[in-house]
Amino acid sequence: MAQLRKRENWGKGDKMKKIFLFVFPLFLLPLVCGCAPLIIGAAAGGLGAYAISKDTVQGDTDKGYNGLWDSALNVSRAYGLIQQENASTGSIELGAKSSKVWIKLFRLTEATTRLKVSARKYHFPNMELAQDIFVKIITGAK
């Protein structure tokens, strides 16, 4: 009788193993992937932004191109030294906090502008700085 009970419980451990082996990778996957989506919604006034690489944050906004450009220039000057700027192509390159930062504006439609911010420190991604600059540009735009 005791042997029969032991045999009945054999299948339960296998079932738990299967569940663990299925669920555990789902939790591990975002940590291992280098390009997991990142949402910066509340801080950027409802704007949905996402990481498109390990060093770049990008998002589309309904704020005007000129307002975003002025905000990007102000934020860039506050963070560091602007090395290159071109209003017609919408690009700014600057050095900030031992990092190299690239800000790019794309006019998608008359009412929509895409903002892309990349940052690298000693050739390594600096996502924290890219996120910070992105949010400050969006919140500072008129």
PAKE-42288 format. One record per residue: x negated, y, z of N, C-alpha, C in turn; residue in one letter. Coordinates in pm, whole numbers, plus 50000, padded with zeros to 5 digits. Layout:
// PAKE-42288
XYZXYZXYZA
...
***
This chain:
// PAKE-42288
499184988150000500005000050000499135012650000M
498085012950079497195024450085496495026449952A
496125015249886495465016449756496425022149652Q
497685018949661498685023849567498835039049580L
498845044349701498955058749723497735066049665R
496565060449683495355066649631495425067549479K
495905057049415496005057049270497035067249220R
498085069849295499085079549254498505093749253E
497575096849341496995110149352495865112549251N
495435102449180494325104149086494645114248977W
495825114048924496195122948814496285137548855G
496555140548981496705154349026495395161949018K
494295156049052493005162649044492615165548899G
492935156448809492635158648667493455170248612D
494685171348656495545182148609495005195648656K
494545196448781493975208848834492705212548759M
491895202448725490675205048649491015210948513K
492005205648447492395210548315492895224948324K
493705227748424494205241348442493045250848470I
492125246948557490975255348588490115257848464F
489865247448389489025248848270489705257148162L
491015258148165491725266548069491805281048118F
492075283248246492285296648300490965303948326V
489955297148376488695303548410488055310948292F
487975304948174487405312448061488195325048024P
489495325048049490285337048020489865348848107L
489485346048232488995356648320487545360248288F
486795350648241485385352748210485175359748077L
486085358047984485945363347849485715378547843L
486485386847914486225401347908484855405347962P
484315397648053483005400848109481875397548011L
482085387447930481055382947839481085390647707V
482255394447661482375401447534481795415447546C
481055419647446480435432747449481365443747405G
482465440447341483335450747284484755449247337C
484895447547466486225446347524486915459847517A
488185460047483488905472747474488905480147608P
488845492947599488815501447717489875512147699L
490705513947797491765523847787491465535147884I
491475547247833491285559247915492545567547898I
493645563047948494925569447920495255580848012G
495315578348141495795588348234494835600248244A
493565597748242492595608548257492565617648135A
492915612448021492835620347898494205625247854A
495085627247946496385633047914497255624047827G
497245611147854498095602047779497475597347649G
496255600947623495575596747500495095582447517L
495325574247420494805560647422493445560447357G
492415557747433491055556947380490545542847402A
489605538947320489075525547335487605525347294Y
486895515847351485485514147317485405506347188A
484695511847089484555504646963483195497746954I
482285500947044481025493847056480535496047200S
479355491147230478855492347367478495506647406K
478355515547306477955529247338478915539847285D
480075535847232480975545347165482395544447217T
482975556147242484395557347279485075565247168V
486255560947127486955567447016488435568147049Q
489075578847004490505580147023491095590346928G
492375589046901493095598346814493985607146901D
494045619946866494845629446944495595638846852T
496655644546905497445654146827496965668446850D
495875670146922495315683546942494635688046813K
494645700946790494105706446666492605704646653G
492145703946529490725702146500489895713646557Y
490335725946537489575737646584489485738146736N
490585734846803490575734446949489635723747002G
489645711946938488735701346979487285705146952L
487045711646837485675715846804485135725646907W
485945735746943485515745447044485265738747178D
486135729547216485975722247341484715713647338S
484465707147225483265698747211481995707247223A
481995719147163480835728047176480635732447321L
481705736247388481605740647528481095729447618N
481645717547601481225706147683479765702647652V
479405703047525478025699947485477045709747547S
477375722447545476495732647605476385730747756R
477465726447819477445724247963476605712048000A
476575702047914475845689647944474365690247908Y
474015697647805472605697547767472335706647649G
471285703447577470805711547466471315705747334L
472025714047257472535709747127471375710047028I
471135698646962470055697646865470545700446724Q
471755695946692472365698446561473855699946578Q
474435708846499475885710246496476295714246355E
477415708946311477915712046178479445711646185N
480075723246180481525724146193482235718146073A
481645719045954482325713845835482375698545834S
481345691945887481375677345896481875672546031T
481995681746127482525678346259481545670346343G
480255673046331479285665146406478425673946497S
478155668646614477275675046712476325664446763I
475065668046774474045659246832473395667046945E
473295660847061472715667847175471935658547265L
471095664347347470395657047451471015660747584G
471445650747660472105653147788471745642047886A
471275645748003470965636148109470065624848060K
468985628147996468025618447940468655609347836S
469775613247780470465605347680470595613347551S
470785606247444471095612347315472585609947290K
473315620647260474775619847245475165624647105V
476065617247043476625621046913478125622646928W
478625634246888480065637046891480495639146747I
481565632346709482035633146570483545635346572K
483995645146494485425647946480485835644846337L
486965637846322487515634546191488945639846184F
489245647646084490615652446065491365641645987R
492285634646053493035623945988494215629545909L
494985638145974496075645445910495995659745963T
496925668145923496915681845976497165682046126E
497895672146175498265672046316497455662046399A
496635653746337495925643246410494415644246385T
493675643246493492215643646486491655631846562T
490645625546506489955614446574488665619846635R
488455616546762487255620546835486445607946865L
485165608446833484275597046855483035602046928K
482725596247044481575600247124480695588047150V
479415589247114478435578547137477315584047223S
476775575647311475675579947397474705568347419A
473435571447410472365561547434471285567847521R
470825560147618469755564547707468585554847691K
467455559747642466295551447615466655539447527Y
467415541747423467875531847325468885521847380H
469335523647503470345515047562471675522547571F
472805515647558474105522347564474315529447698P
474935541147692475285548647811476785551647804N
477585541447826479035542447811479635552247912M
479085552848030479615561848133479565576448086E
478435580548029478305594147979479225596547861L
479335586947770480235588347655481685590047700A
482115582347797483485583447849483705597047914Q
482735601347993482855614048064482975625747966D
482125625947866482165636747766483465636147687I
483895624147650485155622347575486325628447651F
486445624847778487575629647859487505644847876V
486305650247898486185664847917486515672447790K
486155667047674486505673647548488015673847529I
488675662647553490125661647535490855670947632I
490435670747759491135679147857490835693947837T
489695697347779489355711247755489905717047626G
490435708547538490955713247409492275720447427A
492505730547342493765738247349494695733847239K
***
